[in-house]
Amino acid sequence: MLFGARGTVGLSARPRAAVSGGTGGTLRRVVGAFGEVLITAGLLLLLFVAWQLWWTDVTANREQAGTIASLEQDFGDVQHGGLAGPEPVATLKKIPLGEAFAIVRIPRFGADFARPVIEGSDRGVLKKGVGHYPGTAMPGQVGNFAVSGHRTTYGRPFHNIDRLRKGDVIVVETKANFVVYAVDRHVLVRPWQVEVIAPVPQHPGATPTAAMMTMTSCHPKYSATQRYVTFSHLVKVIPRSDGLPASFMAVPAGAVA
């Protein structure tokens, strides 16, 4: 009986242990596999973020530097006979979407800051530089020369747009002229408040009598809930043949890179 009892206990206990162990093992394997999936997903997410925040800057900066070099070479062909005054109105209609036509330089962002200005404002264009809103004025023209740029990723040309101060110089270099603007003010708006790029900023339907420049970018950084907008006014149009005075490119105190 003792043997039989012990045997019975043993026989009845072993199947229970086997069943319990089998279920627990399966659960552990499922949990382990799920954990591995989460870890892999986390690593992929980190790689994607790194690509978005770092690698796109690397590739975009390289591409934009190449575009600027090409523009400078093209602009350099105009050594004499530069036109004092804004680009002809007809020029606007001749610029195809996606084509670079100017260089923007902002001393507040550092002595070496330069970004190409490209016709268009869609995502594809903004990956290549600063986008010019089609239909707005050209550099130096009466009206609103309106542009947009990323604050993060793809070279982030307007990363420090919020650091611009009243009076800061913005130089837009074209094949004919150096067009110099000075910063006036900033506003924060919602993405649908497109009146900021009207011919008279924030006054849709009004007839422009002055040359303005408007820069737009996402706000806050790493978000797109608002738009950070900077308004500037035309200071001077300088023919390329005259050269750009060094005073306009002086880096102000507290400049940011």
FENSULSUL-V742662 format. One record per residue. SS is DSSP state (alpha for helix, beta for strand, coil for the rest). NEAR is the number of other ideal C-beta (glycine too) atoms within 12 Angstrom. D_CENTER is the distance of its C-alpha to the mean C-alpha in Angstrom with 2 decimals. Layout:
# FENSULSUL-V742662
ss=SS near=NEAR d_center=D_CENTER
ss=SS near=NEAR d_center=D_CENTER
This chain:
# FENSULSUL-V742662
ss=coil near=8 d_center=85.23
ss=alpha near=8 d_center=83.36
ss=alpha near=10 d_center=82.05
ss=alpha near=10 d_center=81.61
ss=alpha near=11 d_center=79.82
ss=alpha near=12 d_center=77.62
ss=alpha near=13 d_center=77.06
ss=alpha near=14 d_center=76.22
ss=alpha near=16 d_center=73.77
ss=alpha near=14 d_center=72.27
ss=alpha near=15 d_center=72.00
ss=alpha near=14 d_center=70.55
ss=alpha near=15 d_center=68.05
ss=alpha near=14 d_center=66.70
ss=alpha near=14 d_center=65.42
ss=alpha near=14 d_center=63.67
ss=alpha near=16 d_center=62.00
ss=alpha near=14 d_center=60.99
ss=alpha near=14 d_center=59.51
ss=alpha near=14 d_center=57.70
ss=alpha near=15 d_center=56.43
ss=alpha near=14 d_center=55.27
ss=alpha near=14 d_center=53.30
ss=alpha near=14 d_center=51.74
ss=alpha near=15 d_center=50.86
ss=alpha near=14 d_center=49.18
ss=alpha near=14 d_center=47.20
ss=alpha near=14 d_center=46.15
ss=alpha near=14 d_center=45.04
ss=alpha near=14 d_center=43.01
ss=alpha near=14 d_center=41.39
ss=alpha near=14 d_center=40.76
ss=alpha near=14 d_center=39.19
ss=alpha near=14 d_center=36.98
ss=alpha near=14 d_center=35.94
ss=alpha near=14 d_center=35.06
ss=alpha near=14 d_center=32.94
ss=alpha near=14 d_center=31.07
ss=alpha near=14 d_center=30.60
ss=alpha near=14 d_center=29.37
ss=alpha near=14 d_center=26.94
ss=alpha near=14 d_center=25.71
ss=alpha near=14 d_center=25.27
ss=alpha near=14 d_center=23.40
ss=alpha near=14 d_center=21.07
ss=alpha near=15 d_center=20.55
ss=alpha near=15 d_center=19.94
ss=alpha near=16 d_center=17.36
ss=alpha near=17 d_center=15.50
ss=alpha near=16 d_center=15.94
ss=alpha near=18 d_center=14.65
ss=alpha near=22 d_center=11.45
ss=alpha near=23 d_center=10.89
ss=alpha near=20 d_center=12.60
ss=alpha near=18 d_center=13.61
ss=alpha near=26 d_center=10.44
ss=alpha near=24 d_center=9.46
ss=alpha near=19 d_center=13.02
ss=alpha near=19 d_center=13.19
ss=alpha near=32 d_center=10.05
ss=alpha near=29 d_center=11.26
ss=alpha near=17 d_center=14.65
ss=alpha near=23 d_center=13.98
ss=alpha near=36 d_center=12.20
ss=alpha near=23 d_center=15.12
ss=alpha near=19 d_center=17.47
ss=alpha near=31 d_center=16.23
ss=alpha near=32 d_center=16.66
ss=alpha near=18 d_center=20.06
ss=alpha near=20 d_center=21.10
ss=alpha near=31 d_center=20.24
ss=alpha near=23 d_center=22.10
ss=alpha near=14 d_center=25.00
ss=alpha near=22 d_center=25.13
ss=alpha near=27 d_center=24.93
ss=coil near=16 d_center=27.57
ss=coil near=16 d_center=30.04
ss=coil near=22 d_center=30.39
ss=coil near=13 d_center=32.60
ss=coil near=13 d_center=34.86
ss=coil near=14 d_center=35.08
ss=coil near=26 d_center=31.58
ss=coil near=23 d_center=31.43
ss=coil near=18 d_center=31.36
ss=coil near=22 d_center=29.61
ss=coil near=29 d_center=26.71
ss=coil near=35 d_center=25.93
ss=coil near=19 d_center=28.43
ss=alpha near=16 d_center=27.59
ss=alpha near=11 d_center=28.46
ss=alpha near=24 d_center=25.60
ss=alpha near=28 d_center=23.13
ss=alpha near=14 d_center=25.14
ss=alpha near=14 d_center=25.28
ss=coil near=27 d_center=21.62
ss=coil near=15 d_center=20.97
ss=coil near=22 d_center=17.86
ss=coil near=24 d_center=15.58
ss=coil near=25 d_center=17.30
ss=beta near=36 d_center=15.96
ss=beta near=37 d_center=18.13
ss=beta near=43 d_center=16.99
ss=beta near=39 d_center=15.45
ss=beta near=43 d_center=13.97
ss=beta near=36 d_center=15.38
ss=coil near=44 d_center=15.19
ss=alpha near=34 d_center=18.09
ss=alpha near=36 d_center=17.13
ss=alpha near=36 d_center=14.34
ss=coil near=21 d_center=17.10
ss=coil near=17 d_center=19.50
ss=coil near=16 d_center=17.65
ss=coil near=35 d_center=14.20
ss=coil near=32 d_center=13.61
ss=beta near=43 d_center=10.97
ss=beta near=43 d_center=12.27
ss=beta near=47 d_center=12.30
ss=beta near=38 d_center=12.90
ss=beta near=33 d_center=14.99
ss=coil near=29 d_center=13.64
ss=coil near=31 d_center=10.95
ss=coil near=17 d_center=11.33
ss=alpha near=16 d_center=9.43
ss=alpha near=15 d_center=11.15
ss=alpha near=34 d_center=10.17
ss=alpha near=37 d_center=6.37
ss=coil near=30 d_center=7.17
ss=coil near=37 d_center=9.17
ss=coil near=42 d_center=7.61
ss=beta near=50 d_center=7.65
ss=beta near=39 d_center=9.48
ss=beta near=47 d_center=12.87
ss=coil near=35 d_center=14.39
ss=coil near=24 d_center=17.62
ss=coil near=21 d_center=20.74
ss=coil near=35 d_center=19.57
ss=coil near=35 d_center=21.19
ss=coil near=40 d_center=20.69
ss=coil near=45 d_center=20.31
ss=coil near=39 d_center=23.47
ss=coil near=31 d_center=24.86
ss=coil near=24 d_center=26.37
ss=beta near=31 d_center=24.05
ss=beta near=42 d_center=20.38
ss=beta near=44 d_center=17.89
ss=beta near=42 d_center=14.83
ss=beta near=48 d_center=11.24
ss=beta near=42 d_center=7.85
ss=coil near=44 d_center=4.28
ss=coil near=40 d_center=1.21
ss=coil near=32 d_center=4.33
ss=coil near=28 d_center=5.25
ss=coil near=32 d_center=5.88
ss=coil near=37 d_center=5.89
ss=coil near=37 d_center=6.39
ss=coil near=33 d_center=3.98
ss=coil near=42 d_center=5.56
ss=coil near=41 d_center=6.12
ss=coil near=33 d_center=7.06
ss=coil near=28 d_center=10.53
ss=alpha near=41 d_center=10.62
ss=alpha near=27 d_center=13.47
ss=alpha near=26 d_center=15.39
ss=coil near=35 d_center=16.06
ss=coil near=26 d_center=19.75
ss=coil near=16 d_center=22.08
ss=coil near=18 d_center=23.16
ss=coil near=40 d_center=20.30
ss=beta near=37 d_center=20.09
ss=beta near=47 d_center=17.37
ss=beta near=41 d_center=18.67
ss=beta near=47 d_center=17.77
ss=beta near=40 d_center=19.80
ss=coil near=42 d_center=21.33
ss=coil near=33 d_center=24.31
ss=coil near=32 d_center=26.71
ss=beta near=37 d_center=25.48
ss=beta near=38 d_center=23.56
ss=beta near=44 d_center=22.37
ss=beta near=34 d_center=22.18
ss=beta near=38 d_center=20.84
ss=beta near=29 d_center=21.38
ss=beta near=31 d_center=19.54
ss=beta near=26 d_center=21.70
ss=beta near=23 d_center=20.32
ss=beta near=28 d_center=17.74
ss=beta near=23 d_center=18.03
ss=beta near=21 d_center=16.76
ss=beta near=25 d_center=17.22
ss=coil near=18 d_center=17.16
ss=coil near=19 d_center=15.00
ss=coil near=11 d_center=18.22
ss=coil near=18 d_center=19.03
ss=alpha near=23 d_center=18.13
ss=alpha near=23 d_center=20.76
ss=alpha near=37 d_center=18.30
ss=alpha near=34 d_center=17.63
ss=coil near=26 d_center=21.39
ss=coil near=28 d_center=23.32
ss=coil near=26 d_center=24.44
ss=coil near=37 d_center=21.58
ss=coil near=23 d_center=22.83
ss=coil near=18 d_center=26.07
ss=coil near=16 d_center=25.97
ss=coil near=10 d_center=29.00
ss=coil near=16 d_center=29.64
ss=coil near=13 d_center=30.37
ss=coil near=24 d_center=28.23
ss=coil near=14 d_center=30.25
ss=coil near=26 d_center=27.63
ss=beta near=36 d_center=24.50
ss=beta near=41 d_center=21.38
ss=beta near=46 d_center=17.65
ss=beta near=46 d_center=15.17
ss=beta near=50 d_center=11.53
ss=beta near=43 d_center=9.83
ss=beta near=40 d_center=7.13
ss=beta near=31 d_center=8.06
ss=beta near=28 d_center=11.04
ss=coil near=17 d_center=12.33
ss=coil near=22 d_center=10.06
ss=coil near=16 d_center=10.31
ss=coil near=14 d_center=11.49
ss=coil near=21 d_center=11.20
ss=coil near=15 d_center=14.67
ss=beta near=23 d_center=14.00
ss=beta near=33 d_center=12.02
ss=beta near=35 d_center=12.05
ss=beta near=40 d_center=13.46
ss=beta near=40 d_center=14.80
ss=beta near=37 d_center=17.76
ss=beta near=39 d_center=19.36
ss=beta near=31 d_center=22.57
ss=beta near=36 d_center=23.85
ss=beta near=27 d_center=25.91
ss=beta near=27 d_center=27.12
ss=beta near=32 d_center=26.92
ss=beta near=30 d_center=28.25
ss=beta near=25 d_center=29.54
ss=alpha near=30 d_center=28.30
ss=alpha near=20 d_center=31.97
ss=alpha near=20 d_center=32.33
ss=coil near=17 d_center=29.54
ss=coil near=28 d_center=27.05
ss=coil near=15 d_center=28.91
ss=alpha near=13 d_center=27.80
ss=alpha near=16 d_center=27.88
ss=alpha near=28 d_center=24.71
ss=alpha near=28 d_center=22.77
ss=coil near=17 d_center=24.48
ss=coil near=22 d_center=22.27
ss=coil near=24 d_center=23.08
ss=coil near=10 d_center=24.49
ss=coil near=15 d_center=22.15
ss=coil near=22 d_center=19.24
ss=coil near=22 d_center=16.36
ss=coil near=16 d_center=14.76
